[in-house]
């Protein structure tokens, strides 16, 4: 019997359940397949189910939770279920944006894992019909002193730069965290945004009997087969990574650039009816999902697929995750022009299927029917997982119970905090930040990335926030803390927050405690969004982020989009000598979960402090003050509290500051309290006008001191020269 016949033949009832489990399917899922098909499946059918019923594709463990998130708004033009969320930003423009993860591939093959993560999220935006104009990334690595972390971090940064720079999309910001909790399982999440006219949006619904399924882009290879199933299981140790390399896709940004222009240049006027990018499970996912959405069926001819290497089996062709490919639906009369359009741009293009009304996907290879399955069963029939749920989470120790004897001076504490935060410039300096001519403020230049609309002073802002350490202390409040920081960063550039996309990274939902953490993160996000009146337009859930070293902390990443009325009014994040320094928000000395608390106590302790209503009041003050040009520079207080935020600000701007805090309490200086923003003004009259606006919204405003000199001086507490700040910030640098 040939290999192909073995793969096509029905499996015995003894063999099939065991094979299903080895492919990642649960016994209960196998039973559903067996009952719905009324027979035992073949090896190839099990492989298709394993891919499309994986967590990566089906969200079977979280979709019931995600359904509780608010999704509607007058600004939202496309929400969850679309290629990317689409939000109206005015003047006849909208922004498509979405976040995606590539965690497991980046652990195994850092360069290609990160590069193909960038390529994949760009194709989501392109599939929606938008021209990409911005990338942001959120990276979590392990101990910066470990060899494996350095290998992964350097490969990831090179992969992001290699793909983004070559394809010509600017990288405008993000976050990079180093924490031993991510050792062995890094998080690599990328956000892409693109501009689109609202009436030019695209969809993936395949309709119309006789219409043609066309595959365009790169020739298909063996890379990435069963990558979706691999992304839906826990990582093994580094010794097992060589086995997993066959699951990693290989990116080609130059082909990606040709494909970008070719797909965006091929719209409804040229005959396009539907489009979907090929990512997880390749042709299999695209064909099943597109016809299931349209209530259609399709006959797929794998023999027509352009191949870049000989000897691929039908299953490899069908499940290959070769990058830089799209599936399109066109009318038969438009097929010749379609093929010609893509071939003239140096891309492969081939008819690989025809739509019918059977509501099934039949797959042929060399004239033989290889698969015949119901489209809706495969694309949407994965039963929801019902994992055990813990009754409560382990109690986080109270700060007061474990607080260690303070044996370091405030100056030493500040330097340690700076070392923990690190200097991101060696990372983002690798990325092109201005290509495309839309960037107003890039990384390090303002509190959020700011881009302008074509031929306008109107613009939009993007930011990425998240704190796994705070979610380890309290998943509900830690998530709302990330949401609050996103709102604060939007406010610091005068933007109105319109919508978010979420990247939710967790360990195994099969663990009752980890499952409860997932529930609490999503509950915290839902409650927080309702308070702010902001929807989520889509995103990504990544599960099984754990290694033999343990589970990662729950790490929700909030990608925020806001509209800017006039980009000329946006204050930068650079301070100048002679400016006056103020704090907008309440001063607090309350011990709270924070980087300082962890440093003092040697572990995650306490409860994060969040006040979303105070954040909303703060937002109103900043938006009004920025519109009136009263603020010279802004910076949201974040990791390390007021003192560490000010130190990073001074270091970035290469100018000192002299401040006088009413209390020398270190929790006031280093604690991370809600709704605090540092800002500068140019003269006392601006202070007076700011006081009036702040009073109207019941937000405290405190004059702290002045900008100038070459030292950071906090009266009666510390005085540090630039050089010491710089050395501390670069102490743990992995990328130079």
Secondary structure, DSSP 8 states (H G I E B T S, - for coil): --HHHHHHSB--TTHHHHHHHHTT--HHHHHHHHHHHTS--BHHHHHHHHHHTSHHHH-TTTHHHHTTS----TTEEE-TTSSSEEEEEETTEEEEEEEEE-HHHHHHSHHHHHHHHHHHHHHHHHHTT-EEEEEEEEEEES-TTSHHHHHHHHHHHHHHHHHHHHHT--EEEEEEEE-GGGTTS-EEEEEEEEEE-GGG-------STT-EEEEEES-B-STTTTHHHHTTS----GGGHHHHGGGS----HHHHHHHHHHHHT--GGGTEEEEEE--TTHHHHHHHHHHHHHT-EEEEEGGGS-BSSS---HHHHHH---SSEEEEEE-GGGHHHHHHHHHHTT-EEEEEEEEESSSEEEEEETTEEEEEEEHHHHHH----------SS------HHHH-----S-HHHHHHHHHHHH--THHHHTTS--STTS-EEE-TTTSSSEEEE-TTSS-EEEEEEE--HHHHHH-HHHHHHHHHHHHHHHHHHTT-EEEEEEEEEE-S-TTSHHHHHHHHHHHHHHHHHHHHHT-EEEEEEEE---EETTEE---EEEEEEEEEES-GGG--BS---TT-EEEEES-------SSHHHHHHHSS--S-----HHHHHHHHHHHHHHHHTT--SEEEE--TTHHHHHHHHHHHHHT--EEE--S---HHHHH---SS-EEEEESSHHHHHHHHHHHHHTT--EEEEEEE-SSEEEETTTEEEEHHHHHHHHHTT----
